[in-house]
Amino acid sequence: MAHFSQSILSVFARPRHLALFAVLAAAVPSAADARIVSYDGIWNVTFATTRGNCSSGYSVPFTVTGSRVSSAGGGRVSGTINRGGAVAVQVSVGASHASGGGRLGGAAGAGSWRGIISGDQCSGTWQATRT
């Protein structure tokens, strides 16, 4: 056994082999990479109007799949989410349209939005929960 350990050490002790070993070690995923968070699923998003003459309290389901956000029913929704949970979304229903951004984390999220709803310029906040 001592001979085996010594022969391995002698191979990795050579400068050229050390460089190869360093490259191989860098290619192995770290523990942090293994903990990549998935936001996949259906999220119920509730909108509140803080400025403008638009209704408040709408709830709309969104679907997250990988880095994409889409509609889970009603209207057109498109957007992206990154590994850290930062989300950017555009929503349109008929002539009404809005864009928003914020952050998802675990089973909840929050952010802000602005747009033109039924001809009125409005803005506000949103909160999301994973269903």
C-alpha positions as CSV (number, residue, x, y, z in Angstrom):
1,M,0.0,0.0,0.0
2,A,2.8,2.4,0.8
3,H,4.3,1.7,-2.7
4,F,1.0,2.7,-4.3
5,S,0.6,5.9,-2.4
6,Q,4.2,6.8,-3.1
7,S,3.9,6.2,-6.8
8,I,0.7,8.3,-7.0
9,L,2.5,11.2,-5.2
10,S,5.5,10.9,-7.5
11,V,3.2,11.2,-10.6
12,F,1.4,14.3,-9.2
13,A,4.6,15.8,-8.0
14,R,5.8,16.4,-11.6
15,P,5.0,20.0,-12.7
16,R,3.3,19.0,-15.9
17,H,1.1,16.5,-14.0
18,L,0.3,19.1,-11.3
19,A,-1.1,21.4,-14.0
20,L,-3.3,18.6,-15.3
21,F,-4.4,17.7,-11.8
22,A,-5.3,21.4,-11.2
23,V,-7.4,21.5,-14.4
24,L,-9.2,18.3,-13.4
25,A,-9.9,19.5,-9.9
26,A,-11.4,22.7,-11.3
27,A,-13.7,20.7,-13.5
28,V,-15.2,18.8,-10.6
29,P,-18.4,20.6,-9.4
30,S,-18.1,22.2,-6.0
31,A,-20.6,21.8,-3.2
32,A,-22.1,25.2,-4.1
33,D,-22.8,24.1,-7.6
34,A,-24.6,21.0,-6.3
35,R,-27.0,23.3,-4.4
36,I,-28.5,25.0,-7.5
37,V,-31.9,26.2,-6.6
38,S,-34.8,25.3,-8.9
39,Y,-37.7,27.8,-9.2
40,D,-39.7,25.4,-11.4
41,G,-43.4,25.1,-10.8
42,I,-46.5,27.2,-10.7
43,W,-46.4,30.5,-8.9
44,N,-49.5,32.5,-7.9
45,V,-48.8,36.2,-8.3
46,T,-50.9,38.8,-6.6
47,F,-50.7,42.4,-7.9
48,A,-51.3,45.5,-5.8
49,T,-51.6,49.0,-7.4
50,T,-49.8,51.8,-5.5
51,R,-50.0,54.5,-8.2
52,G,-52.7,55.0,-10.8
53,N,-56.4,54.2,-11.3
54,C,-56.1,50.4,-11.8
55,S,-57.7,47.6,-9.8
56,S,-55.8,45.9,-7.1
57,G,-55.7,42.3,-5.9
58,Y,-55.5,40.4,-9.1
59,S,-54.0,36.9,-8.8
60,V,-52.4,35.3,-11.9
61,P,-50.7,32.0,-12.2
62,F,-47.2,31.9,-13.8
63,T,-45.1,28.9,-14.7
64,V,-41.4,28.8,-14.2
65,T,-39.5,26.2,-16.2
66,G,-35.7,26.4,-16.0
67,S,-34.8,30.0,-16.7
68,R,-38.1,30.8,-18.5
69,V,-41.3,32.4,-17.1
70,S,-44.6,31.8,-19.0
71,S,-48.4,31.9,-18.5
72,A,-50.1,29.2,-16.5
73,G,-53.5,30.5,-17.7
74,G,-54.8,33.8,-19.2
75,G,-52.9,36.4,-21.0
76,R,-49.4,36.3,-22.6
77,V,-46.5,36.1,-20.1
78,S,-42.9,36.0,-21.1
79,G,-39.8,36.4,-18.9
80,T,-36.6,35.1,-17.5
81,I,-35.3,34.1,-14.1
82,N,-31.6,33.7,-13.2
83,R,-30.0,31.3,-10.7
84,G,-30.1,33.9,-8.0
85,G,-33.9,34.3,-8.4
86,A,-33.9,37.7,-10.1
87,V,-36.9,37.7,-12.4
88,A,-38.0,40.0,-15.3
89,V,-41.5,39.6,-16.8
90,Q,-43.7,41.1,-19.5
91,V,-47.5,40.5,-19.4
92,S,-50.1,41.4,-21.9
93,V,-53.9,40.9,-21.9
94,G,-55.7,42.5,-24.8
95,A,-54.6,46.2,-25.0
96,S,-53.3,46.1,-21.4
97,H,-49.6,45.4,-20.8
98,A,-47.2,45.6,-18.0
99,S,-43.6,44.7,-17.1
100,G,-42.1,43.9,-13.8
101,G,-39.1,42.6,-11.9
102,G,-38.2,41.3,-8.5
103,R,-36.9,38.2,-6.9
104,L,-38.1,34.7,-6.1
105,G,-36.7,32.7,-3.3
106,G,-37.7,29.3,-1.9
107,A,-41.5,29.4,-1.9
108,A,-42.2,33.1,-2.1
109,G,-41.1,36.3,-4.0
110,A,-41.8,40.0,-4.4
111,G,-41.2,42.9,-6.7
112,S,-42.6,45.8,-8.6
113,W,-44.5,46.4,-11.8
114,R,-45.6,49.2,-14.1
115,G,-47.8,49.3,-17.2
116,I,-50.9,50.5,-18.9
117,I,-54.0,48.7,-17.8
118,S,-57.3,49.5,-19.6
119,G,-55.8,52.8,-20.8
120,D,-54.6,53.9,-17.3
121,Q,-50.9,54.2,-16.5
122,C,-50.3,52.4,-13.2
123,S,-47.6,50.9,-11.1
124,G,-47.4,48.8,-8.0
125,T,-46.0,45.8,-6.2
126,W,-46.4,42.0,-6.6
127,Q,-46.1,39.1,-4.3
128,A,-45.7,35.4,-5.4
129,T,-46.2,32.1,-3.7
130,R,-45.3,28.7,-5.1
131,T,-48.3,26.4,-5.3
